[in-house]
Amino acid sequence: MLAQVGYMLSAGLYDAYLPDLVTPHQVGKLSGWGWGLGYLGGLACFVLTLSLTRPGLEPEHLPLFRLTFWVVAGFYLVVALPALLWLPRASPQPLTWPQTRRLIRQAYGQVFTTLRHWRQHASLFQFLAGYYLLSDAIVTLNAFIAIYLSTVFGLGVGQILQLSVLFNLVSVVSTIGWGSVSDRTSPHRLLQSLLGLWVAVILVMAFSTHPQTPILIALLTGLVFGPTQSLCRGWFAKLVPPAQAGELFGFHALVSRVSAIFGPLLFGSISSSTGNQRLAVLSLLLFVAGGSWILWRVARAGESRLRS
């Protein structure tokens, strides 16, 4: 729980650096590299902990399994050190407790001011609504895909782990590649292309019965998961006023976490009531279509402002 809270709080601050580190014409590339290397880090953790998890989860092996958390925590610390040491930051100023309280009040006051005057940032909040729906699809698949593969195709833990490695390898390449391309065209146009792949993923999961379908699912999800999130982050970085990057990326991080509620709830309800996970997968089309439509409206409004 503490690790999740710490990660959630740090993610918004980390993402808020994007507009400060590069020009708007390089944001997509940096976002893609960041997300792609994240998948590479996941693979590294998998390799580092493989010998600890391979014996299984029997009671006599639990000490080894618990050790994996320490290995992952150590890896996280090592890869986070460059950011902690070298990212630009303001000179630290020692604060008294009254100053700290005043700073906290000012911060929350600014958040409530932004919410009260949300119409001044209408395109940003519309973007977050669209991103919320896309995140619902992503989070839901993340939560249920292992159960789906086990239930529908009868895959064991070892086979699912092999597909996870394939997914991460594809994600590294696709996320970096799509991010680099996004700086040379509209992020929205690339997201529209990804929409076609999203529909393909969902339809394959809902209808395909071929024995090799799990491999195709791993390949397709690797092509869309990372790029969708990376492109949305880069696009959002181009929309936010630099002076409010930290605050608005906090909303962005909050939306990412809140999306873990409705999508999995709908998927689980359909699956448990019908006993059909393929039918539950089709519900994800609602999130993908709704999110894409809202983001299309954001892009269209932006193009109208440029023409005027």
FENFENTA-V282032 format. One record per backbone hydrogen bond with DSSP energy under -0.5 kcal/mol. NH is the residue of the N-H (numbers start at 0). CO is the residue of the C=O. Records with the same first field share a line. If there is no record, write none. Layout:
# FENFENTA-V282032
NH = CO ; CO
This chain:
# FENFENTA-V282032
4 = 0
5 = 1
6 = 2
7 = 3
8 = 4
9 = 5
10 = 6
11 = 7
12 = 8
13 = 9
14 = 10
15 = 11
16 = 13
17 = 14
19 = 16
20 = 16 ; 17
21 = 17
25 = 22
26 = 22
29 = 25
30 = 26
31 = 27
32 = 28
33 = 29
34 = 30
35 = 31
36 = 32
37 = 33
38 = 34
39 = 35
40 = 36
41 = 37
42 = 38
43 = 39
44 = 40
45 = 41
46 = 42
47 = 43
48 = 44
49 = 45 ; 46
51 = 48
52 = 48
53 = 49
55 = 52
60 = 57
61 = 57 ; 58
63 = 60
64 = 60
65 = 61
66 = 62
67 = 63 ; 64
68 = 64 ; 65
69 = 65
70 = 66
71 = 67
72 = 68
73 = 69
74 = 70
75 = 71
76 = 72
77 = 73
78 = 74
79 = 75
80 = 76
81 = 77
83 = 79
84 = 80
85 = 81
86 = 82
93 = 91
99 = 95
100 = 96
101 = 97
102 = 98
103 = 99
104 = 100
105 = 101
106 = 102
107 = 103
108 = 104
109 = 105
110 = 106
111 = 107
112 = 108
113 = 109
114 = 110
115 = 111
116 = 112
117 = 114
119 = 116
120 = 117
121 = 118
124 = 120
125 = 121
126 = 122
127 = 123
128 = 124
129 = 125
130 = 126
131 = 127
132 = 128
133 = 129
134 = 130
135 = 131
136 = 132
137 = 133
138 = 134
139 = 135
140 = 136
141 = 137
142 = 138
143 = 139
144 = 140
147 = 143
148 = 144
149 = 145
150 = 146
151 = 147
152 = 147 ; 148
153 = 149
154 = 148
159 = 155
160 = 156
161 = 157
162 = 158
163 = 159
164 = 160
165 = 161
166 = 162
167 = 163
168 = 164
169 = 165
170 = 166
171 = 167
172 = 168
173 = 169
174 = 170
175 = 171
176 = 172
177 = 173
178 = 174
179 = 175
180 = 176
181 = 177
182 = 178 ; 179
183 = 180
184 = 181
189 = 185
190 = 186
191 = 187
192 = 188
193 = 189
194 = 190
195 = 191 ; 192
196 = 192
197 = 193
198 = 194
199 = 195
200 = 196
201 = 197
202 = 198
203 = 199
204 = 200
205 = 201
206 = 202
207 = 203
212 = 209
214 = 211
215 = 211
216 = 212
217 = 213
218 = 214
219 = 215
220 = 216
221 = 217
222 = 218
223 = 219
224 = 220
227 = 223
228 = 224
229 = 225
230 = 226
231 = 227
232 = 228
233 = 229
234 = 230
235 = 231
236 = 232
237 = 233 ; 234
238 = 234 ; 235
239 = 235
243 = 240
244 = 241
247 = 243
248 = 244
249 = 245
250 = 246
251 = 247
252 = 248
253 = 249
254 = 250
255 = 251
256 = 252
257 = 253
258 = 254
259 = 256
260 = 257
261 = 257
262 = 258
264 = 260
265 = 261
266 = 262
267 = 263
268 = 264
269 = 265
270 = 266
271 = 267
272 = 268
273 = 269
274 = 270
276 = 274
279 = 275
280 = 276
281 = 277
282 = 278 ; 279
283 = 280
284 = 281
285 = 282
286 = 282
287 = 283
288 = 284
289 = 285
290 = 286
291 = 287
292 = 288
293 = 289
294 = 290
295 = 291
296 = 292
297 = 293
298 = 294
299 = 295
300 = 296
301 = 297
302 = 298
303 = 299
304 = 300
305 = 301
306 = 302
307 = 303
